[in-house]
Amino acid sequence: MKNILIIIGVLAVAGGIGAYMLYNKPHQNMEKAKAAFEMSAESLFSEYETDESAADAKYLDQIVQVQGQVKEVTKENGIVSVSLEAGGLMGGVNCELDELTKHARTDFQEGETVQFKCLCTGMLMDVVLVRCVEQQ
């Protein structure tokens, strides 16, 4: 009986340490992260528009480096979102700048070509990319 209580205590302590470490795990540094895919905004949007489930299987939760022309910039609650032209009538590629990174700039001009490295979260009306950092 005493051995069983010791084993249960050791497992409880080990589980508590594991949970603490997982909860306090630092965020991935997007500036240093390696992109799994590099492409234009048009190519990414086209793949999602053609077959969303296949595109999700390929890009979802992957780091993607995307290049395109700025269509619109919005700032809401301190979050900067840059919409890239992707050739779609209703949609495009929406890049939300990473709140955990200090950006060299957050003002982008409509029509300028930019390149971002982001985490892909799938498609709603636009292909949604989060935690974006500009690539120079």
Phi, psi and omega per residue, in radians:
M1 nan -0.716 -3.138
K2 -1.125 -0.690 3.121
N3 -1.126 -0.662 3.133
I4 -1.136 -0.735 3.113
L5 -1.126 -0.673 3.105
I6 -1.126 -0.786 3.139
I7 -1.088 -0.777 3.123
I8 -1.089 -0.725 3.113
G9 -1.104 -0.763 3.126
V10 -1.122 -0.754 3.117
L11 -1.114 -0.686 3.126
A12 -1.139 -0.752 3.119
V13 -1.140 -0.774 3.125
A14 -1.092 -0.725 3.111
G15 -1.137 -0.700 3.109
G16 -1.118 -0.746 3.104
I17 -1.120 -0.765 3.110
G18 -1.072 -0.765 3.129
A19 -1.129 -0.721 3.118
Y20 -1.078 -0.790 -3.123
M21 -1.153 -0.693 3.118
L22 -1.169 -0.723 -3.141
Y23 -1.141 -0.611 -3.087
N24 -1.726 0.283 3.122
K25 -1.112 2.283 -3.124
P26 -1.220 2.692 3.096
H27 -1.225 2.662 3.094
Q28 -1.174 2.326 3.103
N29 -1.346 1.876 -3.061
M30 -1.203 -0.481 3.123
E31 -1.161 -0.605 -3.093
K32 -1.672 -0.210 -3.096
A33 -1.165 2.547 3.132
K34 -1.600 2.289 3.131
A35 -1.308 2.336 3.092
A36 -1.362 -0.492 -3.110
F37 -2.445 2.518 3.030
E38 -2.223 2.252 -3.085
M39 -2.865 3.027 3.062
S40 -1.461 2.777 3.089
A41 -1.066 -0.657 -3.141
E42 -1.082 -0.750 -3.126
S43 -1.137 -0.776 -3.141
L44 -1.098 -0.830 -3.140
F45 -1.088 -0.723 -3.127
S46 -1.076 -0.742 3.120
E47 -1.105 -0.718 3.115
Y48 -1.189 -0.683 -3.132
E49 -1.180 -0.615 -3.131
T50 -1.257 -0.867 -3.097
D51 -2.654 1.626 -3.053
E52 -1.074 -0.715 -3.104
S53 -1.184 -0.656 3.096
A54 -1.199 -0.685 3.111
A55 -1.159 -0.701 3.071
D56 -1.058 -0.753 3.136
A57 -1.059 -0.562 -3.085
K58 -1.518 -0.747 -2.960
Y59 -1.901 -0.368 -3.041
L60 -1.015 2.254 -3.126
D61 1.107 0.372 3.076
Q62 -1.863 2.682 3.066
I63 -1.509 2.176 -3.052
V64 -2.141 2.329 3.021
Q65 -1.774 2.090 -3.017
V66 -2.196 2.488 -3.139
Q67 -2.159 2.454 3.109
G68 -3.055 3.109 3.117
Q69 -1.599 2.385 3.128
V70 -1.195 2.186 3.113
K71 -1.718 -0.705 -3.084
E72 -2.809 2.576 3.075
V73 -2.175 2.253 3.084
T74 -2.187 2.541 3.081
K75 -2.212 2.037 -3.106
E76 -2.421 2.159 -3.129
N77 0.952 0.659 3.112
G78 1.402 0.029 -3.140
I79 -1.813 2.214 3.138
V80 -1.716 2.204 3.085
S81 -2.085 2.294 3.129
V82 -2.002 2.070 3.076
S83 -1.591 2.268 3.131
L84 -1.814 2.465 3.083
E85 -1.163 2.281 -3.110
A86 -2.305 0.142 3.086
G87 1.475 -0.024 3.126
G88 -1.503 2.613 3.127
L89 -1.183 -0.793 -3.073
M90 -1.851 -0.443 -3.014
G91 -2.101 3.090 3.109
G92 -2.816 -2.601 3.084
V93 -2.112 2.133 -3.113
N94 -1.832 2.092 -3.114
C95 -1.909 2.000 3.126
E96 -1.707 2.093 -3.091
L97 -1.131 2.524 -3.101
D98 -1.196 2.184 3.121
E99 -1.287 -0.334 -3.078
L100 -1.572 -0.025 -3.090
T101 -2.016 2.459 3.034
K102 -1.487 2.061 -3.061
H103 -1.635 2.506 3.082
A104 -1.118 -0.572 3.099
R105 -2.696 2.695 3.081
T106 -2.248 0.059 3.083
D107 -1.810 2.131 -3.136
F108 -2.175 2.494 -3.109
Q109 -1.654 2.430 3.094
E110 -1.021 2.292 3.114
G111 1.658 -0.282 3.135
E112 -1.327 2.634 3.117
T113 -1.583 2.261 -3.134
V114 -2.284 2.867 3.110
Q115 -2.384 2.226 -3.129
F116 -2.174 2.626 2.975
K117 -1.957 2.150 -2.966
C118 -2.493 2.964 3.022
L119 -1.760 2.193 -3.101
C120 -1.471 2.248 3.116
T121 -1.999 0.167 3.066
G122 1.865 -2.785 -3.051
M123 -2.244 2.337 2.925
L124 -1.925 -1.780 2.936
M125 -1.534 -0.626 3.081
D126 -1.900 2.840 2.913
V127 -1.328 2.211 -3.042
V128 -1.787 2.113 3.083
L129 -2.062 2.277 -3.090
V130 -2.102 2.931 3.110
R131 1.006 0.691 -3.066
C132 -1.357 2.472 2.994
V133 -2.264 2.417 -3.120
E134 -1.273 2.431 3.073
Q135 -1.808 2.297 -3.094
Q136 -1.583 nan nan
